[in-house]
C-alpha cells in the first residue's frame, strides 16, 4: 500500500495507533501436545475407548460418548439413548472442563446423524451420509383429535412437496461448435455429428450465448469412459488454449461421461453416446492390448437406454447387449440391423415412451419399430439379448445439489489449503484470490482478476486437488464436474448462488481500492466490457459461427414422425410476458433466484397500494395520452431504424413499459370503482 493510501486508510479511524502484539501464553503448546481421547459414558461412569486411529464403528447408537480434543469437548449422543443418559453425559463433560491444569474449551453436543465436519474430521473413516429416519409416531394424531372434536380436517394435512425439475440457468439459443480429439489435434465435427459421441473418445465444445451486456462463452472437455489418458491431457491443453484466445473470459468445464451437468444436456438437447471410438488413440489402445473393438455399427446389434426430462433434454446411452442391462424404470431401443424393438419398463411414463419415439428418429430413422412391454416380450427379443435374466428396477441416481459452501484457497508448490467462509456473499470474493464453491453435484473454481497468470493457469488443477483431498469428507467422485469461472465472466448458473450485482464484478483495482471507491464516492467504476454480438436470427441456435448455417431448436425428423421440439425464441420471449412463470420452458433460466442461500435475497412480487394506483391514474389523466402500441418493437421496427436511432428506441421502450403500467393501474382503479 502506498504512503498516501496508508495515511488515508488510518484517517478513517481517526489517526494511526500501534497494534498490540499477541500476548504470549502456553495455551497453544498445551493443545498441540494434547492427544484426542474417546470416552464412553455407561452406567454412570466413563470408560476410555482404546483405539488408534478412531473409526466410526466405535460409536454405538445405544450409548453416549465424550470426545476430548483439548480446546473442544464433544458430547455424542446415540439416537437410541434415553434422556437420562444424555443428561449424565453432559454433566460428565462439564465436570471434565472444570478440571485443574486444563485450557479453556468449548462444549459441543451432537446427536447421531447430525455430526459436524469438525467432529467427523477426528475420525479416520466416516461413511457417506444417509437420510436420517424421522419418527412417524405422532403423524396423524393431531388430525384424529380434531376429528373427534367435530372439525373438518380435509385439506389441512400437508401434502408431499412437488419435485421440481432442475433448471439449466443458461441461454440455450447460442452458437455451438464441437471438436473430436485425435492424438494431439482436434477435428471439427459437422453439425449433424454434434450430439453423437463415442465412449472411447474425447471431445471439446465451445458454446457462445448472449450474456449480461456481452457475449459469454463456455468451453468444455468431455471424456468418454473408455478414452485414453493421452487424449484427455491433449483435450485439456487444447481447451485451455481456446480459453486463452478468448482473453480468458470463457468459463472452462471438465466433464466425464455419466457425470454431465444439466447445462451440458440442455445445450446439446438430443444427445447420444455410442460404444467404442474412432480416434487414433482409442484404436492404438485396442491394438496394443488386444482388446475387443466395441465400436458401434449400424448393421450390428446394439441396445440403448433412453433417459431425460423432455424434448430439450433427452439422451440415448448404448449399454451392454444383455438382459441384465434392462431396467424397469427406463425405456430401451434394441436393434439388429433393420430389426428394431422398443422396450418399455413397467415403471415408465407416457413421457418416457415419447422420448423413445424421438430417439428412434436419431438412431434408426424411417424404420418401423416393434414395441415390447415389460412382461410381454417375444422370444425373438430375448434371443437378441442372450436370454431372459433378472434386472434392476431402481432408477439410476444422480448426485443431488446441496447447499453451496465457499472456500478460499491457497495453492503453493502443489499443496492446497482451504478455509471455509460461512454466511458468504458476493463481497467475500476477493479479486486477488481463488475461491471454490462446492455444490456437491459440481464445483466452481472462481479466479479473481488480480490473480497472477501462473496461479490462474493452475485453476483446473486446484479443482482436481480439492476433489482428491476430500476436505468435507463427502467422498465426492473425482469425476465431479468442474467449472473454472473468471471474475467478470460469471455465468447465471454460478451467480444464482449469490445475491449478485454485475457492477461489482466489473470493477477496476484491488479489493481495497474498490471498497474505498464505494465508501468515498458511492460509485462502482466498471471495467471495459466487450460488446455483445447482435444475434443473426431469432429462429434458433446456430451450430457454427457463420450466419448462413444455423441450427434450429425445432429439430426435423422423418416424415412418419413429424414433431415439434419447441417454440421459437421470439415467440417464447413474447409469451413470457403473459404466461405463468411456473410453466416456463426448462431451457430458459428464470430471471430470479429461486432457492435462498446464505445472504441471498428472494424477490417477491408486491401489489401496489390503492393510493399509489389512484395517484398514478390522476397523473395519467392530466398528461397527454401516449400513442404507443402494445406490439413489441422487434415486430414493427426495422433493423436499420434500430441502428440509426438507438437512443430513440430506448426511450420508446421505456415509454411503452410506462404505458403498460398505467393501463394496468387504470384497470385496477376501475375495478375498485365498480
N, C-alpha and C positions, 0 to 999 in steps of 0.2 A: 504494500500500500504506500502511495506517495506521501511526502511530508504534509502537503496541503490537504490531502484527503484524511490524513491522521488527525490533524487539528480540527477538521470539520466533523469527523466522527466523534471526538471527545466533546465537541461543542454541544451535541445533543444531550450529553449527560451533565452539563454544567461545568466542564473542565476535566483535566486529567487527574486521575487518582491511582496511586500504586496498588497493584493487586497483591493480596497476601498469598504467600506460598502455602501449600498444603501442609497442615500440621503433621508432624511425624508421629506415628504410633505403631504399635506392634500388632494391630488387628490383621493386616494383610499377611504378616508372617505366620500368624496362628492359623488362619484359614487355609493357607497354602499347604501346611503340614497336616491338615485335618483329613482323616480318612472317612469316607462315607460308610455309615452303619445302617443296617436294616434290622429293626426290632419288631417282633410280633407281640401284640397285646392279647393275652389269652388268660382267662380265669383270674383277672385282677393282677396279673404280673406281666412283665416284659421279658421276652426271651430273645436273645440275639439269634439272627439267622445267618449261619455261616455259609457264605458262598462268594466266590471270586471268579469271574465277574458276576454282577447282578443280572438276572433274566426275568422276564415277565412271568414265567411259570412259577416263580417263588411266591407270588401273591395269590392267596386263597380267597375266593369270593365270600366265604363264611367267616372271615376274620378281619381284624383291623391291624394296620402296621404303622410304624414310625420310621421315616427315612431321615436320618440326621446327616445334613450336609454342611454343617458349620454355620454359615450365615443364614441358612434356610432349614427349617424342620417341617417335613410334610407328614400330614396325618392322612393315610389312605384307608378308606372305609369300603369294605366289600358290599355289594348290593344286597346280600342276604344277611347282613349283620343287624342286630337289634339296636334300638335307641340307647339302651344301657351300655352296650359295648362301645358305641361311638362316643358317648359322653366320657366313658372311662379312658378311651384312647386320647381324647382331647385333654383330659386332666393330666395324664402322664406327660404329654408333650409340654404343657405349661410348666409342670414341675421341672422338667428337663431344662427349660430355658432359664429357670431361676437358680441353676446350679452355679457354684463358685468357679472362678477362673474360666469363664466361658464368654466369648464375644457375643454382642447383641445379635439377635437373629430374628427372622420373620417366621411366623407360624402360618402355614398354608394347609387348609383342609380340602381334601379331594375325595369325590365319590367315584367308585369304579365306573368306567365308561366315559368319564369327563376329565381325564388326565391332561394336564398342561404339557406344553412342549418341554419346558424346563424339567418337569418331573420325568417324562419319558426319556429324556437325554441321559439320565443317570443309569439307564439300563442298556446293556449291550444289544439285546434283541427286544423288539416290540412289534407284535403282529399288526397287520393292516387294520385300520379302524373299521368296525362294523356297526350297523344300525343297532342302537340300544333299544331293547324291548321295553315298551311302555305298558304299565299295568292297565288292564281292562276292567278291574273290579268295579269301579264307580260308574262305568259307562251305562247310561240308560236309567240309572236310579233316580235322578232328578226328574226326568220325564215321567217316570212311573208315579212319583209322588205328586206331581202336578195333575196327572190324570185322575188320581183318587180324589183330588180337591175339585174336580169338575171343570178343569181348564182344558181348552183345546190346544194341544202341543204340536199340531200339524204345521210344518214349516219352521218350527223352532230348532229342530235338530240340525247341526252343522253338516252341510254336505261335503263330500270329498272335494278337495281343490281340483280345478281343471288344469290338466297338464299342458302348459304352453309349449309350442314348438320353438326351438331356439332360433334366434334371428341372426343373420349374417352380418348386419351392420356395415354393409359395403354396397356401393352402387354397382349393379350388375349389368350396366349398359355400356361398358367401356370397350377398349380395344385389347384383343388377346393375341399373343404370339407364343408358339411352343417350339422348343428345340429338343431333339434327342441327342444325348451324349454318345459319341462314338470314339472311343480312345481318349485322346486329349482335345478333340474337336467337338463342335456342336453343329447339328444338321437341322435346318429349318424345316418344319413339317407343314404340309398344306392344310388348309382349313378343314378338309374332310378327315384329317387324322389328328386333330387337336384333342379329341376326347377318347382316343384309343391308345392306351398304354400297355406295355408289356412288363410282366413282373420281374424279368431279368435285366431290365434296362433302367437308366437314369434319365430324367428329363428336367429341362429348365423352362419356366414360363415367365413371361413379362406381361403384366396386366396394367393398363393405364385407364384412369377413370376420372371424371370431374370431381374435384375436392372442394375444400374451403377456399375459394378465390384463386385456386391454382390447380394445375394438373398433378394428380397423385399417381404414384407407381407402386406396384407390388411385384417384386422379383423373387421367385421361389425355385427351390430344387425339390424334386420328388424322387425318392429312392425306392425301387422295387425290392421285394423281399429276397429275390434271388440275384440282385445286382452285385457286381464285383466291387471290391474296395477301391481299386484304382480309378474306376469311372466315377465313384462317389466323390473322391478327392478332386478329380478333374471338374466335376459339376460344381462343387463349391467354389473352386478357383475361377471358373468362367462366370459364374453368377456374381461373384464379388467384383470382377472387372466390369460387369454390366452396371452394377450399382455405382462404381466409381465414375463411369462415363455419364451417369445421371447426376453428378456432383453430390453423391452420397445423400440424395434427397428421397431415395426409394426405400420402402420397407422390404427387408430381406427375410425370407421364410425358409426354414429347413423342415421338410415333411417326409414321413415314411409311409409306405403302403400300409393301410389298415389303421393309421392314426391321423388321417386327414381331418382338419377342422371344417366347420360348416362353410367358412368363407371359400375354401377351395371348391367344394361341391357346388356352391351357388354360382361361382364364376364359370365352371365347366358345364353345369346344368345336367347334361346326359353324359355319364362317364362309364367307360368300360375298361376292365383290366383283364388282359389275356395272359395265359401261362407262357413261360419261355421268354425268349428275347431275340432281337435281330441285330444287336450291336456287336462290334468286333470283340469287345471284352467278354461278353457272355459266351460267344461262340468259342473263343480261346479257352475259357474255363471248362466248357463241356468237352472240348477235345483233349485237354491235358489231364482231366480227371476221369475220362471215360464214362461220363455221366449221361443219363438219358436226356435227349433233347425233347423237352416238353412243349416246344413252341407250337402255338395254336395254328391249325389249318382248317379252312372252311369245309373240306371234304371229310375230316376226321370226326371222332366222337368227342363231344365237349358238353360240360354241364356248367350252367351259370346260375348263381344266386342273385336274385333281383331284390334290391332294397332301396329305400329312400322315403321322402315325405311328400313328394308331389312331382309334377312335370318339370319343375325348375330345379329339382334336387333328386335325381334318381341314378342308381348305379347298377351295373351288372358285373359281378366278380366271378371269374372262372375258378371252379373248385375241382377237387379230385372226382373223377367219374366213377364213383362207388356209391352204394346205397346209404352208407353212414354219413355222407355229406349232406343229405337232406335234413331239413328242419321244419317242424310243423308250423313255425312262426313266419315262414317265408314262402315265396313263390320261386319257381325254378324254370329254366329253359334247358331242354336236353335235345341235342340234335346229332344225327349220324348222317352226314351228307345232306340230302334234301328231305330226310325224315325228321320232323320237328315235333317235340312234345312240350306242352306246358303243364307244370305240376303245381297245384295249389294246396298248401297245408291247411289243416282244419282251423288253425288259429289266425288265418289271414283274413283281411277285409276286402271289400269290393275295390277300395282304392289301391290296395296292393296288387290285385289282379289286373287293374287298369294299367299299372306300371309295366307289367309283363307284356301286355299288348304293345305298349310304346317301345319297349326294348327289342321286341321282335322286329320292328321296322329298322332297327340299327344292326342287329346281328344277322337275321335271316329275312330280309325284305322280300315281299311278293311270293312267300311260301305259306301255304295253309298249314296251321298247326293242329295237333291233336290234343285237346285238353284232357288232363288227368286230375282227378280229385283224390285227395289222400283217403286210402281205404278202398278205392275202386280202380286201382291201376291194372293195366293189362299185362299179360305175360311178356309181350314184346318190350314193354317199358322196363321191366325188371331185368330182362336179359341184357339190355344195353348197360345196366349198372352192375352187372356181375351177380345178380341175385338179390332177393329181399333180405334185409337185415334191420337191426334196431338203429334208431337215430334219435337225435335230441328234439326237444320241444321248447327249449328255452331260447329266448331271443338273445342275440349276441350283445352284451352290454358294452357301453362306451363310458369313458371316464367322465364323471359329472363335473360341472363347473362349480367350484366352491367360492366362497367369499375371497376376494383378492387380498394378497399380502405383499407389502412393499419392502424391499431390502436395498440398502445402499451397499455398494461393492467396492472392495479394494483388491486389485489384481496386480501382483508383482512376482516375477520370476516363476510363473506357473502356479503360484499359490493364491487361492481365492478366500477372502474373508468377507463375511456379510454381516450387516447389522439391521435388524428389523425395525421399521418405523411404524408405530401404531397410530391409529386415527389419522391416517395420512390424507393429504390434499395435493393439489397441483403445485402449491408453493413449496412442497418438500422436494421437488425435482430440481436439484441444483445443476446449473449449466456446466460446472467443472467436473461432474462425477458421472458414474454409470450406476443405474438402478435396475433391479429385476422385479417385475410384477408377476407373482405366481398365482395363477388361477386354477391350478391343479390339472385342468384339461389341456392347458398350454401355458407357456411362459413368454413374457415380453422382456427384452433387454433394451432399456432406454438409454441412449447415448446423448449426453449434452454437447452443445456446440463448442464449448471450450475444452473438451477432452482432446488430448494430443493424438495425432494421427496414428502413432504406433499402438496406443491402447485401443483406439477406435477399431483398428483392423482385427483386434482380438475379441470383438464383441460376441461373435458366434461361439468362439471357444469358451468364453465366460459363461454363456448359457449352458453349454455342454458340461462344464465343470460343476455348475450349480446342480444339474440333474445327477451327476455322479456322486457328489458329496452328500446328498440326501439330508440337508440341514434340518428339514421339517419332519424327518422320519416318516415320510409319506410313501416311500418306496416307489416313487414315480418312475415310469419306464424311461429309459434313455432315448427312446424314440418319440417322446413327447414333443409336439410341435413347438418350435422356437421362432419367434418373430423379433428381428432387430429393428428398433424404431429410433430414428434420429430426431432430435429436438427440432421443432418447426415443421415436421412432416408426419405428425401423429395421425394415424387413421382413425375413423369413427369406432372401429372395434377395439381400440385401445382407450380412447378418450371417454368412452361410456362408463368407465370405472371411476371417473372423477367428475367433479363439478367444473367443467373445463371452460376456460376462456382462451380463445385462439390468440388474442392480442398479447397475452403473457408469453406464449411460446415463440413469438416472433420478435422479441425484444433484442436489443444490442447489449454488449458489455457483459461483465461478470455479474455474479449473483448480487454482490454488494452494490454495484453501480445501478443495477436495475431497481433494487428496493429503494436506494437513495433517491433515484429519479421519481419514483412513485410517491415517496414521502414529501419531497421538496415541491414538486410541480403537480403531482396528482395526475400525471400523464404516463402513458406507456409507449415509449418510442419503439417502433416496429422495424423489423428487418426488411430488406428489399425482397418482395415476393415475386416469383415468376408468374407471368400471366397465364391464365387458364386458356386452353385452346377452345375454339368455337366448334361444337360438335358438327360433323359433316352432315348428319341427318338425324332425325328423331325416329327413324324406323327401327332401330335396334342396335345391338352391339356390333362393332367392327372386329373382324378376326385378324386383320392386318392393318398397318397404319394408313395405307393409301385409301383414298375416298372411293375408288372405283369398286373395290370388293369389300362388302360389309356383310357381317353375319347377323341375320335376323334372329330375334328371340323366338319368333314363331317358326319352329323347325318344320321342314316339309317331310312328309312320309310317303309311302307308296299310295297309289290311287285307291287301293282297297281299304286303307286305314287313314282316312283324312281326319286330322285332329288339329286343334288349335292349342299351341303350347302356352300362350299367354297374351295379354293385351299389350298394345304398343305403348312405349314410354310416354308418348304425347297424350294418349287417352288416359293413362294412369295418372299423369300429373293433373289433367283436367278434372278427373273424377275424384281425386284426393280431397278436393275442397268440399265434397258433398257426401262422401261415403263414411261409414263408421270406422274409426281408427282400428277397432279390433278386427276388422276384416281386411286389413292391409295385406298386400302381396308380400310373401315371405322374402322375396328377393330385394325388396325396397326397405332399407332400415328406417325405423321410426325416428323422428327428429328429436325426441326427448329421451332421457334416461328412464328406463322402466324399473330397474332394480336399484334400490338405495344401497349405497356403500358408505364407508366411513367418510364423514363430512360431505356427503353428496346431498344434492338438493332435488327433491321430487317436485316437478312442476305440476300445479293443479289449476284447472280452469275455474275461474271465478265469475259469477254472474254480476253484471254491473248493477248497482243500486238504481231504484226508480228515479231518484233525484238527479243522478247523472244522466239518465236517459232523457228526462224532461228537459234538462239544460241543453243537451245535445240537439234535441228536437227544436227548441226555441231558436238556437243559433242557426239551425238549418233553415227554418222558416224565414229568418231575417236576411239570409245570404242568398245570392243567385244560385239557381239550381245547376249543378254541373251536368253537362250533356255528354256523359260518358257511358258507353255501352258496357254490359257485363260480359261481352265476348272477350276471351283472352287476347292479349296483344299479339301473341305469336301467330294467331289465325287471321289477323287482318292487317298487320303492318309488314311491309316488305322488308327483306334483309338490308336493302340499300338505305331505307329510311332509318333503320336501327343504327347503321354505321355512321350516317351523316349527322344524326341528332341524338347522340346517346344521352345528353342531359335532359332533352325534352322527353325522351322515353321514360327516364327515371321519374321525372315529375308526374308524367301521365300515370305511371304505375302507382305512385303514392296517392294521387287524386282518385284513381279507380278504387283503391282499397278504402279510402275515406268514404267514398260513395257507398260501398258495401256496408260499412259500419253504420253509416247514417240511415241507410234503408232498413237495416235490422232494428235500429233504435226506434224508427217510426212505427214499424210493425209491433214492437213491444208496447209502445205508448198507446197505439190504437187499441191493442188488445186490453190494456188496462182501462181505457175509457169505456170499452164495451162492458 
